[in-house]
Amino acid sequence: MADNPSQQLLDMWKRQVEEGTQAWLRMMGQAQAPTPAMDPQAFWRPFMDQGMAAWSKVMTQGAAPSPDLMTQWKQFLDQWIAAWSRVLEQAMGTDSFAQVMGKQLEGFLNVSGPAKKAAEQQIDASLAGLGIPSRAQVTALARHVAQVEEKIDALEDKLDRVLRRSSDAAGPARPERA
């Protein structure tokens, strides 16, 4: 079966991915010491160059795929995904990964806070230009109406107490004599 071009293609791809995975594992083993900010291009470049070289070699040989290539390809991808899952799980469990993610999230929050405030100010200005109340204005108005209702309820309660006192002070109603 080694003479089958499809099998050769699959074997070459498996070797390339295994070599790439080993390169990742070596990199992860070296990354235990704290490192400065990671350069994404330097991180991904060796893996991508290796993959492109392997694929260009396969494409120049012109191997014709067989009907069972898709089944083999799916099995290979399942194995590849499982291997990468293990590698990434190990990488994500390190302190250095947590520090990098913390810095990324902190940077995102530092940028998104002022951007959100600027967007809200722009929306408020646009709504004011159109004569439409903003969300803050509608909320403030609703709060004010609720406060007025509470004051009216309190006044009604006081008025009821005053009326009760005045009716109690006047005593029972006397029938008029004619």
Long-range contacts (C-beta under 8 A, 24 or more apart in sequence): 4-66, 5-61, 5-63, 5-64, 5-65, 5-66, 6-63, 6-64, 6-65, 6-66, 6-68, 6-69, 6-72, 7-72, 8-63, 9-58, 9-63, 9-65, 9-69, 10-69, 10-72, 10-73, 10-76, 12-54, 12-57, 12-58, 13-54, 13-58, 13-76, 14-76, 16-50, 16-51, 16-54, 17-76, 17-80, 17-83, 19-50, 20-47, 20-50, 20-51, 21-83, 21-84, 21-87, 23-47, 23-50, 24-87, 25-87, 28-87, 28-90, 28-91, 28-94, 31-94, 31-96, 32-94, 32-96, 34-96, 34-99, 35-96, 37-103, 38-100
